Amino acid sequence: MKKKLYKHSLLLLVAVTGIYFSACKKSDSPYYDYTNTIQTFKGSAMDYLKSKPNTFDSLLLVLDRFPALKDSLTNQKVTLFAPVNENFAASVKYLNQVRKAGGRTPVYLKTADPVELEFMLSKYIVRGNLTTGTYASTVDGISVTAIDGGYPMHVKAIQADASGFVGGGATTLEYSDMFGSTIKLNWITTTTNAVNIKTNNAIINILTPLHNFGFDEFTYRLDQ
């Protein structure tokens, strides 16, 4: 009887130990160091945007007005902070509320001043392929240059906590228009919903729907 009881206890101990070590594998540990994986898309950045109906329709409409920017997103090495439909809708809606209150006719993406619209759109495209690792190495983030006119922007990586492990979660990016100022209170900042989407020529980061396209300059620049 004692021999059977000892054997049963030994088997139970082995089973519990196995469960413990199995639960402590790196992939299952609450302290696993999260790696922000790069999604790969076979095609150009333009191909990727076209592959997502009801997400980038407004961006594609605007890009159709600017062949040089379309070419950059097709053939050049760039990083795109991609605005979604909601980003444009909010900005157009507010612009036309202001115009209506002033007795002026509405302005839409197809009819907006091309110089001003291209300037704003260019802020979302940066030269070179930059993944989150580029920004994660510095606490304060880095300055980057927009594709048109060398306009300065700023990117900062924010790593969320996960399962009680500080900095162990997914990485998001803060993308800021500095308006030529080093004082952060003067910046307009948006964040990303998805990052590190790798196409044949570009890295794409998708912006949160809460962002107003133009970094709060849409009405100022187009209400002329």
PAVOGU-465435 format. One record per residue (C-alpha): residue number from 0; residue in one letter; x, y, z. Coordinates in Angstrom, 3 decimals. Example, Ala and Ser with C-alpha at 12.3 -4.5 7.8 and 13.67 -1.06 7.14 Angstrom:
PAVOGU-465435
<site><nr>0</nr><rest>a</rest><xx>12.300</xx><yy>-4.500</yy><zz>7.800</zz></site>
<site><nr>1</nr><rest>s</rest><xx>13.670</xx><yy>-1.060</yy><zz>7.140</zz></site>
This chain:
PAVOGU-465435
<site><nr>0</nr><rest>m</rest><xx>0.000</xx><yy>0.000</yy><zz>0.000</zz></site>
<site><nr>1</nr><rest>k</rest><xx>2.780</xx><yy>2.397</yy><zz>0.941</zz></site>
<site><nr>2</nr><rest>k</rest><xx>4.621</xx><yy>1.499</yy><zz>-2.255</zz></site>
<site><nr>3</nr><rest>k</rest><xx>1.568</xx><yy>2.306</yy><zz>-4.380</zz></site>
<site><nr>4</nr><rest>l</rest><xx>0.996</xx><yy>5.588</yy><zz>-2.522</zz></site>
<site><nr>5</nr><rest>y</rest><xx>4.650</xx><yy>6.585</yy><zz>-3.020</zz></site>
<site><nr>6</nr><rest>k</rest><xx>4.444</xx><yy>5.764</yy><zz>-6.727</zz></site>
<site><nr>7</nr><rest>h</rest><xx>1.243</xx><yy>7.805</yy><zz>-7.096</zz></site>
<site><nr>8</nr><rest>s</rest><xx>2.810</xx><yy>10.794</yy><zz>-5.282</zz></site>
<site><nr>9</nr><rest>l</rest><xx>5.912</xx><yy>10.609</yy><zz>-7.468</zz></site>
<site><nr>10</nr><rest>l</rest><xx>3.849</xx><yy>10.611</yy><zz>-10.664</zz></site>
<site><nr>11</nr><rest>l</rest><xx>1.832</xx><yy>13.595</yy><zz>-9.396</zz></site>
<site><nr>12</nr><rest>l</rest><xx>5.041</xx><yy>15.507</yy><zz>-8.603</zz></site>
<site><nr>13</nr><rest>v</rest><xx>6.428</xx><yy>14.844</yy><zz>-12.099</zz></site>
<site><nr>14</nr><rest>a</rest><xx>3.176</xx><yy>15.986</yy><zz>-13.703</zz></site>
<site><nr>15</nr><rest>v</rest><xx>3.039</xx><yy>19.198</yy><zz>-11.680</zz></site>
<site><nr>16</nr><rest>t</rest><xx>6.693</xx><yy>19.923</yy><zz>-12.419</zz></site>
<site><nr>17</nr><rest>g</rest><xx>6.092</xx><yy>19.379</yy><zz>-16.132</zz></site>
<site><nr>18</nr><rest>i</rest><xx>3.145</xx><yy>21.758</yy><zz>-16.101</zz></site>
<site><nr>19</nr><rest>y</rest><xx>5.230</xx><yy>24.367</yy><zz>-14.270</zz></site>
<site><nr>20</nr><rest>f</rest><xx>8.096</xx><yy>24.284</yy><zz>-16.739</zz></site>
<site><nr>21</nr><rest>s</rest><xx>5.720</xx><yy>24.170</yy><zz>-19.689</zz></site>
<site><nr>22</nr><rest>a</rest><xx>3.972</xx><yy>27.270</yy><zz>-18.393</zz></site>
<site><nr>23</nr><rest>c</rest><xx>7.289</xx><yy>29.057</yy><zz>-18.056</zz></site>
<site><nr>24</nr><rest>k</rest><xx>8.260</xx><yy>28.838</yy><zz>-21.706</zz></site>
<site><nr>25</nr><rest>k</rest><xx>9.359</xx><yy>32.219</yy><zz>-23.085</zz></site>
<site><nr>26</nr><rest>s</rest><xx>6.370</xx><yy>32.445</yy><zz>-25.383</zz></site>
<site><nr>27</nr><rest>d</rest><xx>3.919</xx><yy>31.998</yy><zz>-22.509</zz></site>
<site><nr>28</nr><rest>s</rest><xx>5.656</xx><yy>33.995</yy><zz>-19.799</zz></site>
<site><nr>29</nr><rest>p</rest><xx>3.940</xx><yy>37.202</yy><zz>-18.666</zz></site>
<site><nr>30</nr><rest>y</rest><xx>7.406</xx><yy>38.747</yy><zz>-18.755</zz></site>
<site><nr>31</nr><rest>y</rest><xx>8.084</xx><yy>37.809</yy><zz>-22.367</zz></site>
<site><nr>32</nr><rest>d</rest><xx>9.787</xx><yy>40.717</yy><zz>-24.125</zz></site>
<site><nr>33</nr><rest>y</rest><xx>7.279</xx><yy>41.698</yy><zz>-26.804</zz></site>
<site><nr>34</nr><rest>t</rest><xx>8.700</xx><yy>41.968</yy><zz>-30.322</zz></site>
<site><nr>35</nr><rest>n</rest><xx>6.826</xx><yy>44.229</yy><zz>-32.710</zz></site>
<site><nr>36</nr><rest>t</rest><xx>6.800</xx><yy>41.986</yy><zz>-35.767</zz></site>
<site><nr>37</nr><rest>i</rest><xx>6.922</xx><yy>43.351</yy><zz>-39.298</zz></site>
<site><nr>38</nr><rest>q</rest><xx>3.984</xx><yy>42.436</yy><zz>-41.492</zz></site>
<site><nr>39</nr><rest>t</rest><xx>4.959</xx><yy>41.855</yy><zz>-45.109</zz></site>
<site><nr>40</nr><rest>f</rest><xx>2.875</xx><yy>42.783</yy><zz>-48.142</zz></site>
<site><nr>41</nr><rest>k</rest><xx>3.916</xx><yy>41.739</yy><zz>-51.654</zz></site>
<site><nr>42</nr><rest>g</rest><xx>3.514</xx><yy>44.908</yy><zz>-53.660</zz></site>
<site><nr>43</nr><rest>s</rest><xx>4.170</xx><yy>48.625</yy><zz>-53.438</zz></site>
<site><nr>44</nr><rest>a</rest><xx>2.757</xx><yy>51.003</yy><zz>-50.863</zz></site>
<site><nr>45</nr><rest>m</rest><xx>0.196</xx><yy>52.113</yy><zz>-53.462</zz></site>
<site><nr>46</nr><rest>d</rest><xx>-0.805</xx><yy>48.487</yy><zz>-53.999</zz></site>
<site><nr>47</nr><rest>y</rest><xx>-1.283</xx><yy>48.057</yy><zz>-50.266</zz></site>
<site><nr>48</nr><rest>l</rest><xx>-3.520</xx><yy>51.132</yy><zz>-49.992</zz></site>
<site><nr>49</nr><rest>k</rest><xx>-5.633</xx><yy>49.879</yy><zz>-52.890</zz></site>
<site><nr>50</nr><rest>s</rest><xx>-5.961</xx><yy>46.463</yy><zz>-51.245</zz></site>
<site><nr>51</nr><rest>k</rest><xx>-7.804</xx><yy>47.958</yy><zz>-48.259</zz></site>
<site><nr>52</nr><rest>p</rest><xx>-11.213</xx><yy>49.190</yy><zz>-49.481</zz></site>
<site><nr>53</nr><rest>n</rest><xx>-13.167</xx><yy>51.500</yy><zz>-47.165</zz></site>
<site><nr>54</nr><rest>t</rest><xx>-9.972</xx><yy>52.388</yy><zz>-45.331</zz></site>
<site><nr>55</nr><rest>f</rest><xx>-7.800</xx><yy>54.530</yy><zz>-47.619</zz></site>
<site><nr>56</nr><rest>d</rest><xx>-10.302</xx><yy>55.714</yy><zz>-50.260</zz></site>
<site><nr>57</nr><rest>s</rest><xx>-9.839</xx><yy>59.386</yy><zz>-49.373</zz></site>
<site><nr>58</nr><rest>l</rest><xx>-6.068</xx><yy>59.091</yy><zz>-49.337</zz></site>
<site><nr>59</nr><rest>l</rest><xx>-6.113</xx><yy>57.445</yy><zz>-52.763</zz></site>
<site><nr>60</nr><rest>l</rest><xx>-8.421</xx><yy>60.160</yy><zz>-54.095</zz></site>
<site><nr>61</nr><rest>v</rest><xx>-6.002</xx><yy>62.856</yy><zz>-52.970</zz></site>
<site><nr>62</nr><rest>l</rest><xx>-2.963</xx><yy>60.962</yy><zz>-54.264</zz></site>
<site><nr>63</nr><rest>d</rest><xx>-4.570</xx><yy>60.816</yy><zz>-57.714</zz></site>
<site><nr>64</nr><rest>r</rest><xx>-4.131</xx><yy>64.593</yy><zz>-57.853</zz></site>
<site><nr>65</nr><rest>f</rest><xx>-0.375</xx><yy>64.377</yy><zz>-57.245</zz></site>
<site><nr>66</nr><rest>p</rest><xx>1.469</xx><yy>61.985</yy><zz>-59.602</zz></site>
<site><nr>67</nr><rest>a</rest><xx>4.871</xx><yy>62.694</yy><zz>-58.019</zz></site>
<site><nr>68</nr><rest>l</rest><xx>3.671</xx><yy>61.529</yy><zz>-54.599</zz></site>
<site><nr>69</nr><rest>k</rest><xx>2.031</xx><yy>58.465</yy><zz>-56.164</zz></site>
<site><nr>70</nr><rest>d</rest><xx>5.339</xx><yy>57.636</yy><zz>-57.823</zz></site>
<site><nr>71</nr><rest>s</rest><xx>7.130</xx><yy>57.956</yy><zz>-54.481</zz></site>
<site><nr>72</nr><rest>l</rest><xx>4.719</xx><yy>55.479</yy><zz>-52.918</zz></site>
<site><nr>73</nr><rest>t</rest><xx>5.214</xx><yy>53.125</yy><zz>-55.851</zz></site>
<site><nr>74</nr><rest>n</rest><xx>8.921</xx><yy>53.248</yy><zz>-56.609</zz></site>
<site><nr>75</nr><rest>q</rest><xx>10.869</xx><yy>55.063</yy><zz>-53.888</zz></site>
<site><nr>76</nr><rest>k</rest><xx>12.050</xx><yy>53.997</yy><zz>-50.433</zz></site>
<site><nr>77</nr><rest>v</rest><xx>9.724</xx><yy>55.845</yy><zz>-48.077</zz></site>
<site><nr>78</nr><rest>t</rest><xx>7.883</xx><yy>55.584</yy><zz>-44.772</zz></site>
<site><nr>79</nr><rest>l</rest><xx>4.178</xx><yy>56.427</yy><zz>-44.855</zz></site>
<site><nr>80</nr><rest>f</rest><xx>2.103</xx><yy>57.493</yy><zz>-41.867</zz></site>
<site><nr>81</nr><rest>a</rest><xx>-1.134</xx><yy>56.610</yy><zz>-43.564</zz></site>
<site><nr>82</nr><rest>p</rest><xx>-4.271</xx><yy>58.639</yy><zz>-42.802</zz></site>
<site><nr>83</nr><rest>v</rest><xx>-7.535</xx><yy>56.697</yy><zz>-42.963</zz></site>
<site><nr>84</nr><rest>n</rest><xx>-10.912</xx><yy>57.840</yy><zz>-44.283</zz></site>
<site><nr>85</nr><rest>e</rest><xx>-12.050</xx><yy>59.157</yy><zz>-40.905</zz></site>
<site><nr>86</nr><rest>n</rest><xx>-9.061</xx><yy>61.511</yy><zz>-40.718</zz></site>
<site><nr>87</nr><rest>f</rest><xx>-10.125</xx><yy>63.272</yy><zz>-43.902</zz></site>
<site><nr>88</nr><rest>a</rest><xx>-13.872</xx><yy>63.198</yy><zz>-43.132</zz></site>
<site><nr>89</nr><rest>a</rest><xx>-13.456</xx><yy>65.051</yy><zz>-39.842</zz></site>
<site><nr>90</nr><rest>s</rest><xx>-11.307</xx><yy>67.768</yy><zz>-41.393</zz></site>
<site><nr>91</nr><rest>v</rest><xx>-13.584</xx><yy>68.287</yy><zz>-44.409</zz></site>
<site><nr>92</nr><rest>k</rest><xx>-16.666</xx><yy>68.396</yy><zz>-42.197</zz></site>
<site><nr>93</nr><rest>y</rest><xx>-15.253</xx><yy>71.086</yy><zz>-39.908</zz></site>
<site><nr>94</nr><rest>l</rest><xx>-13.951</xx><yy>73.149</yy><zz>-42.832</zz></site>
<site><nr>95</nr><rest>n</rest><xx>-17.366</xx><yy>73.224</yy><zz>-44.458</zz></site>
<site><nr>96</nr><rest>q</rest><xx>-19.130</xx><yy>74.052</yy><zz>-41.206</zz></site>
<site><nr>97</nr><rest>v</rest><xx>-16.930</xx><yy>77.119</yy><zz>-40.987</zz></site>
<site><nr>98</nr><rest>r</rest><xx>-17.519</xx><yy>77.982</yy><zz>-44.641</zz></site>
<site><nr>99</nr><rest>k</rest><xx>-21.277</xx><yy>77.537</yy><zz>-44.322</zz></site>
<site><nr>100</nr><rest>a</rest><xx>-21.383</xx><yy>79.835</yy><zz>-41.303</zz></site>
<site><nr>101</nr><rest>g</rest><xx>-19.589</xx><yy>82.449</yy><zz>-43.404</zz></site>
<site><nr>102</nr><rest>g</rest><xx>-21.898</xx><yy>82.022</yy><zz>-46.384</zz></site>
<site><nr>103</nr><rest>r</rest><xx>-19.230</xx><yy>80.384</yy><zz>-48.557</zz></site>
<site><nr>104</nr><rest>t</rest><xx>-19.511</xx><yy>77.365</yy><zz>-50.838</zz></site>
<site><nr>105</nr><rest>p</rest><xx>-18.165</xx><yy>74.005</yy><zz>-49.611</zz></site>
<site><nr>106</nr><rest>v</rest><xx>-14.705</xx><yy>72.703</yy><zz>-50.473</zz></site>
<site><nr>107</nr><rest>y</rest><xx>-13.973</xx><yy>69.024</yy><zz>-51.010</zz></site>
<site><nr>108</nr><rest>l</rest><xx>-10.846</xx><yy>66.944</yy><zz>-51.571</zz></site>
<site><nr>109</nr><rest>k</rest><xx>-11.334</xx><yy>66.995</yy><zz>-55.349</zz></site>
<site><nr>110</nr><rest>t</rest><xx>-11.594</xx><yy>70.780</yy><zz>-55.451</zz></site>
<site><nr>111</nr><rest>a</rest><xx>-9.314</xx><yy>71.911</yy><zz>-52.614</zz></site>
<site><nr>112</nr><rest>d</rest><xx>-6.364</xx><yy>74.147</yy><zz>-53.430</zz></site>
<site><nr>113</nr><rest>p</rest><xx>-3.714</xx><yy>71.754</yy><zz>-54.837</zz></site>
<site><nr>114</nr><rest>v</rest><xx>-0.712</xx><yy>73.637</yy><zz>-53.439</zz></site>
<site><nr>115</nr><rest>e</rest><xx>-2.027</xx><yy>73.605</yy><zz>-49.885</zz></site>
<site><nr>116</nr><rest>l</rest><xx>-3.370</xx><yy>70.059</yy><zz>-50.111</zz></site>
<site><nr>117</nr><rest>e</rest><xx>-0.088</xx><yy>68.666</yy><zz>-51.444</zz></site>
<site><nr>118</nr><rest>f</rest><xx>1.865</xx><yy>70.455</yy><zz>-48.725</zz></site>
<site><nr>119</nr><rest>m</rest><xx>-0.294</xx><yy>68.855</yy><zz>-46.027</zz></site>
<site><nr>120</nr><rest>l</rest><xx>-0.222</xx><yy>65.405</yy><zz>-47.617</zz></site>
<site><nr>121</nr><rest>s</rest><xx>3.568</xx><yy>65.497</yy><zz>-47.934</zz></site>
<site><nr>122</nr><rest>k</rest><xx>3.885</xx><yy>65.694</yy><zz>-44.151</zz></site>
<site><nr>123</nr><rest>y</rest><xx>2.770</xx><yy>62.071</yy><zz>-43.939</zz></site>
<site><nr>124</nr><rest>i</rest><xx>5.531</xx><yy>60.712</yy><zz>-46.190</zz></site>
<site><nr>125</nr><rest>v</rest><xx>9.133</xx><yy>60.446</yy><zz>-44.987</zz></site>
<site><nr>126</nr><rest>r</rest><xx>12.156</xx><yy>59.443</yy><zz>-47.060</zz></site>
<site><nr>127</nr><rest>g</rest><xx>13.728</xx><yy>56.059</yy><zz>-46.247</zz></site>
<site><nr>128</nr><rest>n</rest><xx>12.407</xx><yy>52.837</yy><zz>-44.712</zz></site>
<site><nr>129</nr><rest>l</rest><xx>12.098</xx><yy>53.445</yy><zz>-40.969</zz></site>
<site><nr>130</nr><rest>t</rest><xx>10.716</xx><yy>50.761</yy><zz>-38.638</zz></site>
<site><nr>131</nr><rest>t</rest><xx>9.878</xx><yy>51.159</yy><zz>-34.954</zz></site>
<site><nr>132</nr><rest>g</rest><xx>13.382</xx><yy>50.039</yy><zz>-34.061</zz></site>
<site><nr>133</nr><rest>t</rest><xx>14.706</xx><yy>53.268</yy><zz>-35.578</zz></site>
<site><nr>134</nr><rest>y</rest><xx>12.892</xx><yy>55.343</yy><zz>-32.968</zz></site>
<site><nr>135</nr><rest>a</rest><xx>12.976</xx><yy>52.945</yy><zz>-30.007</zz></site>
<site><nr>136</nr><rest>s</rest><xx>16.669</xx><yy>53.526</yy><zz>-29.390</zz></site>
<site><nr>137</nr><rest>t</rest><xx>16.083</xx><yy>57.070</yy><zz>-28.125</zz></site>
<site><nr>138</nr><rest>v</rest><xx>13.874</xx><yy>58.231</yy><zz>-25.253</zz></site>
<site><nr>139</nr><rest>d</rest><xx>12.945</xx><yy>61.542</yy><zz>-26.854</zz></site>
<site><nr>140</nr><rest>g</rest><xx>12.311</xx><yy>60.257</yy><zz>-30.380</zz></site>
<site><nr>141</nr><rest>i</rest><xx>13.901</xx><yy>61.588</yy><zz>-33.549</zz></site>
<site><nr>142</nr><rest>s</rest><xx>13.330</xx><yy>64.327</yy><zz>-36.111</zz></site>
<site><nr>143</nr><rest>v</rest><xx>12.541</xx><yy>63.172</yy><zz>-39.634</zz></site>
<site><nr>144</nr><rest>t</rest><xx>12.144</xx><yy>65.024</yy><zz>-42.915</zz></site>
<site><nr>145</nr><rest>a</rest><xx>8.946</xx><yy>65.068</yy><zz>-44.955</zz></site>
<site><nr>146</nr><rest>i</rest><xx>9.337</xx><yy>64.148</yy><zz>-48.599</zz></site>
<site><nr>147</nr><rest>d</rest><xx>8.382</xx><yy>67.523</yy><zz>-50.050</zz></site>
<site><nr>148</nr><rest>g</rest><xx>10.420</xx><yy>70.575</yy><zz>-49.156</zz></site>
<site><nr>149</nr><rest>g</rest><xx>12.341</xx><yy>68.995</yy><zz>-46.287</zz></site>
<site><nr>150</nr><rest>y</rest><xx>9.657</xx><yy>69.856</yy><zz>-43.748</zz></site>
<site><nr>151</nr><rest>p</rest><xx>10.661</xx><yy>68.662</yy><zz>-40.224</zz></site>
<site><nr>152</nr><rest>m</rest><xx>8.444</xx><yy>66.183</yy><zz>-38.370</zz></site>
<site><nr>153</nr><rest>h</rest><xx>9.044</xx><yy>64.141</yy><zz>-35.210</zz></site>
<site><nr>154</nr><rest>v</rest><xx>8.552</xx><yy>60.469</yy><zz>-34.324</zz></site>
<site><nr>155</nr><rest>k</rest><xx>8.635</xx><yy>58.874</yy><zz>-30.897</zz></site>
<site><nr>156</nr><rest>a</rest><xx>8.147</xx><yy>55.198</yy><zz>-30.031</zz></site>
<site><nr>157</nr><rest>i</rest><xx>5.925</xx><yy>54.363</yy><zz>-27.064</zz></site>
<site><nr>158</nr><rest>q</rest><xx>6.071</xx><yy>50.806</yy><zz>-25.735</zz></site>
<site><nr>159</nr><rest>a</rest><xx>3.080</xx><yy>49.743</yy><zz>-23.669</zz></site>
<site><nr>160</nr><rest>d</rest><xx>3.257</xx><yy>47.562</yy><zz>-20.576</zz></site>
<site><nr>161</nr><rest>a</rest><xx>2.139</xx><yy>43.935</yy><zz>-20.777</zz></site>
<site><nr>162</nr><rest>s</rest><xx>1.214</xx><yy>41.483</yy><zz>-18.011</zz></site>
<site><nr>163</nr><rest>g</rest><xx>2.910</xx><yy>43.570</yy><zz>-15.358</zz></site>
<site><nr>164</nr><rest>f</rest><xx>6.123</xx><yy>43.918</yy><zz>-17.358</zz></site>
<site><nr>165</nr><rest>v</rest><xx>6.996</xx><yy>47.572</yy><zz>-17.927</zz></site>
<site><nr>166</nr><rest>g</rest><xx>7.711</xx><yy>48.232</yy><zz>-21.578</zz></site>
<site><nr>167</nr><rest>g</rest><xx>6.858</xx><yy>44.688</yy><zz>-22.600</zz></site>
<site><nr>168</nr><rest>g</rest><xx>3.815</xx><yy>45.405</yy><zz>-24.759</zz></site>
<site><nr>169</nr><rest>a</rest><xx>3.106</xx><yy>46.539</yy><zz>-28.271</zz></site>
<site><nr>170</nr><rest>t</rest><xx>4.851</xx><yy>49.581</yy><zz>-29.697</zz></site>
<site><nr>171</nr><rest>t</rest><xx>2.921</xx><yy>52.568</yy><zz>-30.998</zz></site>
<site><nr>172</nr><rest>l</rest><xx>4.320</xx><yy>55.713</yy><zz>-32.557</zz></site>
<site><nr>173</nr><rest>e</rest><xx>3.662</xx><yy>59.350</yy><zz>-31.798</zz></site>
<site><nr>174</nr><rest>y</rest><xx>3.912</xx><yy>61.369</yy><zz>-34.998</zz></site>
<site><nr>175</nr><rest>s</rest><xx>4.168</xx><yy>65.115</yy><zz>-34.538</zz></site>
<site><nr>176</nr><rest>d</rest><xx>4.148</xx><yy>68.283</yy><zz>-36.595</zz></site>
<site><nr>177</nr><rest>m</rest><xx>6.582</xx><yy>70.508</yy><zz>-34.719</zz></site>
<site><nr>178</nr><rest>f</rest><xx>5.673</xx><yy>73.665</yy><zz>-36.658</zz></site>
<site><nr>179</nr><rest>g</rest><xx>9.341</xx><yy>74.606</yy><zz>-36.494</zz></site>
<site><nr>180</nr><rest>s</rest><xx>9.357</xx><yy>74.719</yy><zz>-32.685</zz></site>
<site><nr>181</nr><rest>t</rest><xx>11.395</xx><yy>72.744</yy><zz>-30.155</zz></site>
<site><nr>182</nr><rest>i</rest><xx>8.717</xx><yy>73.371</yy><zz>-27.514</zz></site>
<site><nr>183</nr><rest>k</rest><xx>6.451</xx><yy>70.323</yy><zz>-27.382</zz></site>
<site><nr>184</nr><rest>l</rest><xx>3.464</xx><yy>72.365</yy><zz>-26.224</zz></site>
<site><nr>185</nr><rest>n</rest><xx>3.428</xx><yy>73.886</yy><zz>-29.710</zz></site>
<site><nr>186</nr><rest>w</rest><xx>3.332</xx><yy>70.515</yy><zz>-31.466</zz></site>
<site><nr>187</nr><rest>i</rest><xx>0.298</xx><yy>68.673</yy><zz>-32.816</zz></site>
<site><nr>188</nr><rest>t</rest><xx>0.674</xx><yy>64.933</yy><zz>-32.248</zz></site>
<site><nr>189</nr><rest>t</rest><xx>-1.163</xx><yy>61.880</yy><zz>-33.492</zz></site>
<site><nr>190</nr><rest>t</rest><xx>-0.644</xx><yy>58.183</yy><zz>-32.769</zz></site>
<site><nr>191</nr><rest>t</rest><xx>-0.661</xx><yy>54.966</yy><zz>-34.759</zz></site>
<site><nr>192</nr><rest>n</rest><xx>-3.072</xx><yy>52.060</yy><zz>-34.734</zz></site>
<site><nr>193</nr><rest>a</rest><xx>-0.734</xx><yy>49.737</yy><zz>-36.647</zz></site>
<site><nr>194</nr><rest>v</rest><xx>2.968</xx><yy>49.871</yy><zz>-37.417</zz></site>
<site><nr>195</nr><rest>n</rest><xx>5.729</xx><yy>48.173</yy><zz>-39.427</zz></site>
<site><nr>196</nr><rest>i</rest><xx>3.761</xx><yy>47.068</yy><zz>-42.473</zz></site>
<site><nr>197</nr><rest>k</rest><xx>6.518</xx><yy>46.324</yy><zz>-44.973</zz></site>
<site><nr>198</nr><rest>t</rest><xx>5.834</xx><yy>46.615</yy><zz>-48.703</zz></site>
<site><nr>199</nr><rest>n</rest><xx>8.273</xx><yy>46.267</yy><zz>-51.604</zz></site>
<site><nr>200</nr><rest>n</rest><xx>9.317</xx><yy>49.899</yy><zz>-51.294</zz></site>
<site><nr>201</nr><rest>a</rest><xx>7.883</xx><yy>51.307</yy><zz>-48.079</zz></site>
<site><nr>202</nr><rest>i</rest><xx>7.152</xx><yy>50.942</yy><zz>-44.392</zz></site>
<site><nr>203</nr><rest>i</rest><xx>3.544</xx><yy>51.849</yy><zz>-43.566</zz></site>
<site><nr>204</nr><rest>n</rest><xx>2.202</xx><yy>52.968</yy><zz>-40.196</zz></site>
<site><nr>205</nr><rest>i</rest><xx>-1.551</xx><yy>53.488</yy><zz>-39.965</zz></site>
<site><nr>206</nr><rest>l</rest><xx>-2.858</xx><yy>56.468</yy><zz>-37.992</zz></site>
<site><nr>207</nr><rest>t</rest><xx>-5.631</xx><yy>56.441</yy><zz>-35.431</zz></site>
<site><nr>208</nr><rest>p</rest><xx>-9.074</xx><yy>57.483</yy><zz>-36.792</zz></site>
<site><nr>209</nr><rest>l</rest><xx>-9.154</xx><yy>60.305</yy><zz>-34.197</zz></site>
<site><nr>210</nr><rest>h</rest><xx>-6.512</xx><yy>62.312</yy><zz>-36.074</zz></site>
<site><nr>211</nr><rest>n</rest><xx>-7.609</xx><yy>65.354</yy><zz>-38.090</zz></site>
<site><nr>212</nr><rest>f</rest><xx>-5.843</xx><yy>65.347</yy><zz>-41.447</zz></site>
<site><nr>213</nr><rest>g</rest><xx>-3.518</xx><yy>68.315</yy><zz>-41.827</zz></site>
<site><nr>214</nr><rest>f</rest><xx>-2.471</xx><yy>68.510</yy><zz>-38.175</zz></site>
<site><nr>215</nr><rest>d</rest><xx>-5.189</xx><yy>71.092</yy><zz>-37.405</zz></site>
<site><nr>216</nr><rest>e</rest><xx>-4.205</xx><yy>73.246</yy><zz>-40.403</zz></site>
<site><nr>217</nr><rest>f</rest><xx>-6.794</xx><yy>71.929</yy><zz>-42.851</zz></site>
<site><nr>218</nr><rest>t</rest><xx>-9.312</xx><yy>74.723</yy><zz>-42.322</zz></site>
<site><nr>219</nr><rest>y</rest><xx>-6.668</xx><yy>77.430</yy><zz>-42.005</zz></site>
<site><nr>220</nr><rest>r</rest><xx>-5.041</xx><yy>76.483</yy><zz>-45.306</zz></site>
<site><nr>221</nr><rest>l</rest><xx>-8.143</xx><yy>75.715</yy><zz>-47.352</zz></site>
<site><nr>222</nr><rest>d</rest><xx>-10.649</xx><yy>78.306</yy><zz>-46.131</zz></site>
<site><nr>223</nr><rest>q</rest><xx>-9.478</xx><yy>80.937</yy><zz>-48.624</zz></site>
